[in-house]
Amino acid sequence: MKRHTVAILLFLIMLLALSACAGSAERPEIVILPEAEGIPDTVVSGIADTYPESGRITMISWHDAGQPDIAGKAGRIPLGSGNWDYENIRVNTTGTNQTLATYFVTSCAKGSSETLTTEFTRTISSSVKLTAGNAGKPTAAELGISASVTAKITVSRTFSGPPETSPYNSRQYYTRFTGDTGTWSAQTVWQTNPANRPKISGTWLKPTSWAEYSVDRLITD
C-alpha cells in the first residue's frame, strides 16, 4: 500500500514539474520604440504569439487612423443598392484591434544593412460578407463602416540586421494591419416584387491602424 502511495506522490510531483516548465516557457523579448508608443497591449501580444520561436520583437512604429468604432447602427437604405432595398439594418462591433493582414517587408542578416529600392505600399479597405440569406448585400459605405488604411515605407529607409554582438543572425521586418470586426443583418425588399423580403446577415471588417515591427531570429541549417 505504501509503495502505491509513494508512486502516486512521485507521479503528481512529476506532473507539477512539467506544468511549471510549460508555464515558464520563455516568450520573445519585446521592445517598444518611441514611435510605437500607444500601441495596444492586445496588438503586441498578438504579434508575439505569431512568432513564439523568435528571440526579440521590436515595435518600430504605430499608426492609428483615429477612426471611431461602430457601436451600433439601425436604419433603412432606400434604392441605390442594385435591385434591393434594405430595412431594419443592424450593425454591431464584435472585436477591436483585430489582425486583418500581415505583410513581409524585407530581411537583413546579422551585421548587414540595406535600403529599399522601391517604395513599400499596401492598402487595406473595409469589406462586407454575406453569410446567410439569398439576396444582394449592402456596401461598406451603406453600413457606415467604409474606410481604408495605407502602410507606406519610403525608399530612403535603411534597414539593419542584428548587431554582431547579438545571439540572433536574422531580422525580418513586417507591417500588420489591425481594425474592427463585426456582424450585420437586414430585412431586404426586392424592388421588382416587394412581397419578396428575405432576411440576410453577414460579417464586416474595417481597418483602423497599422504597425511596423521587426523579428530577430536564430536561423540554423
Protein Blocks (a to p, Z undefined) as FASTA:
>chain_A
ZZmmmmmmmmmmmmmmmmmmmmmpccddddddfklgoiafklmmmmmmmmmmbmbdcdfb
dcdehiacdfbdcdddeehiljaccehiacddfbghiafbdcdfbdcdehiacddfbdcd
dddddddddfbdjdddddfklnopaccddddddfkbccddddfkbcbfbdcddddddddd
dddddddddfklmmlccdddddddddfbdcdddddddddZZ
